[in-house]
Amino acid sequence: MVVRHTPVLTSPFVGRHSELVEIAQILTQPATRLITLVGAGGVGKTRLALETAAAQLEHFPDGAYFVPLQALCPTDSVMLAAGEALRFQFFAGGDPIDQLSEYLHTKTLLLILDNAEHLLDELAVISDLLARAPHIKVLVTSRERLNLVEEWVYEVGGLTFPPGDDGVNDADYGAVQLFVQNARRVQPAFSVTDEQAAINRICALVQGMPLALELASAWTRVLSCAEIATEIERGLDILQTSARNVPERHRSMRAVLDQSWERLTAGEQAVLRKLALFRGGFTRESAAMIAGASLQALSALVDKSWLYRSAATGRYDLHELVRQFAAERLADSGETETLSRTYATFYAELVARCEAGIKRGGQSAALAELERDFENIRAAWAWAVAQRAVSVLHPMLEAINFFCDMRARFHEGEALFRAAADQFAALDLSLFYRARARRTRMIMLGLLDDSYLSAPVVQEMEEAVRFFRDHNDPRELSFALYMLGMVQSEHCASPKATAAFRESYDIASELNDQFYSAELLTWLAVIEENMNDALPLHQQAVAIQREIGDVNGLAWNLLHLSRIAFWERRSSAAEAYAAEAEAIQRERGDLKGLAWSMLIGSERAFQQGRFAEAQSRAVEAERIADRLALPSNTQATLAWSGLLQIVTETDYAEGERRCRQALAIHAPQDWGIGDARLHATIGLILAAHHVGDQAAA
């Protein structure tokens, strides 16, 4: 019988299945002698080590032994502590390492050295022990790696947590399981159903850190989960416990972090507090430019579990609780104001550089770069708005406009432009009109609401046109005219819209702005009632977009060409255009464009009698619509898929349900996809007729 000399645990172990498998794979390799589980304080290293030992006992016939190092000071002997755990009696006058090595020479066992970070210099003796006792293995938990030649490092992060707070059943996530388990211990009647969305939010805020989840869940006896989440957002103080039998170092997250903070050098502390400004991760270059972080400093902070680095992306990041802690230190330092300006300026320049890529030759790479740093960009934007930093905001407007469009982040773009416009309405009319015009574009392209259908929006765009005309700003005048044409086209003022688009196009051509020239040719074609006149405009736009590498615009124009070819009964041309557009959209991850492709592709397949393909495309369109969460797109996909189910006699009841659900959504109608309300109503007529309800039909 294998004996386990480890602490008896009083609570069930949750999550960590993949970690247990990965550690076991490393531990059971013959070449592996020493593994260090490295992670921040409170991340659950000790519990993971104990569960690993329990799961792998069969590989250690002489047992697994737990050696607590937390209470040792650097002058104490690690070998004596190990001997005590092994129940080994040292004799006086001999060298402890010699005695213990001789005792362990023939044994096959696992030593677990727990909380080793304060004894790193003393742990070099492990190398000697491993050399003399060839069948033992050592598993160490530490906030810092040991930096020994024999060491295999396994970085321990938080438990898995849900990616959103939409309230779906997320019981499979380890963080949710742990929070609920502990909440029910302090409040047996705790209801997951009532609190699911807020639980998800808490798990995300603490990024699955077990200690933080345990401390937070204890408050469910007096606070709702929504209140707990709000308190965590305000700071670390709620993450503490009054339980008598919790070690002092784990009685609060602040205590855990304070203990680790004291182990940093003054230089490391200075870098870390500056890194608190970053959101969503950062690169080595941005850390150097903004925080003055050298490669050595970043490496040290990674080794000490303050930072983690993604091997896949090469980016660094801080745990959110660490970021809050470091931000407090930054505020105390008095460096915040100067550093924030440096931070905002850095990301404004990054955004401005990406504008050129979006418009000519490097669109996908530029969009990906903005995607990676979008949280930092939003933070820089918020600072610039709050500080009324015109010089920071102006360079960012254009690239953010097209990023939010091409990545279907219309809600976020609308919020950013609205915040800027509201702040500068009485301070800088140029920035005000630039932001308002781009906000209107977000609302229209995302079909967020019907506000662009109101007369004041037309009036506001007319005012923007006058302002930029009076101030001799042709580039912004062209954009204002472009937006005026868009809103006028929705007010059924086609001649006025055509005139605005045409003047905007003429200005863009004079400026040799091929990107906007192609964009405006597209709009002139879209509002053109005569298909024969629209066709050459789309073709001209396609030629420009191929030349400059505007693959986003190219895909949309190809879809327009596909529809025209289909109407003209040129089926092979229609399929070729559509296939190229779809390939571009899939490669770019263009969800809004792909949803549009799937819908019209489904319609095309249905009209040609390819019912299975029509159903398949409708299903994919619906999946994409769920991810986009744009009302008009959701309505269009529900209406068409419902009608399709009814017309093809697949499922009348489900088709009727979807059509009714579509009609219940208040959304502007997306140009080009078709009339969602018409599709839904036709579906209901046919469903009523099917059951013989002629009055309803």
Secondary structure, DSSP 8 states (H G I E B T S, - for coil): ---EES----S---S-HHHHHHHHHHHTSTT--EEEEE--TTS-HHHHHHHHHHHTGGG-TT-EEEEE-TT--TTS-HHHHHHHHTT----TTS-HHHHHHHHHTT---EEEEES-GGGGGGGGHHHHHHHH-TT-EEEEEESS----TTEEEEE-------S--S----TTSHHHHHHHHHHHHH-TT--HHHHHHHHHHHHHHTTT-HHHHHHHHGGGGTS-HHHHHHHHHH-STTSB---TTS-GGGSBHHHHHHHHHTTS-HHHHHHHHHHTT-SS-B-HHHHHHHH---HHHHHHHHHTTS-EE-TTT--EE--HHHHHHHHHHHHHHT-HHHHHHHHHHHHHHHHHHHHHHHHTT-HHHHHHHHHHTHHHHHHHHHHHHHHT-HHHHGGGHHHHHHHHHHTT-HHHHHHHHHHHHHHHTTT-HHHHHHHHHHHHHHHHHHT--SGGGSHHHHHHHHHHHHHHHHTT-HHHHHHHHHHHHHHHHHTT-HHHHHHHHHHHHHHHHHTT-HHHHHHHHHHHHHT-S-HHHHHHHHHHHHHHHHHHT-HHHHHHHHHHHHHHHHHTT-HHHHHHHHHHHHHHHHHHT-HHHHHHHHHHHHHHHHHTT-HHHHHHHHHHHHHHHHHH--HHHHHHHHHHHHHHHHHTTS-HHHHHHHHHHHHTS-----TTT--HHHHHHHHHHHHHHHTT-TTT-
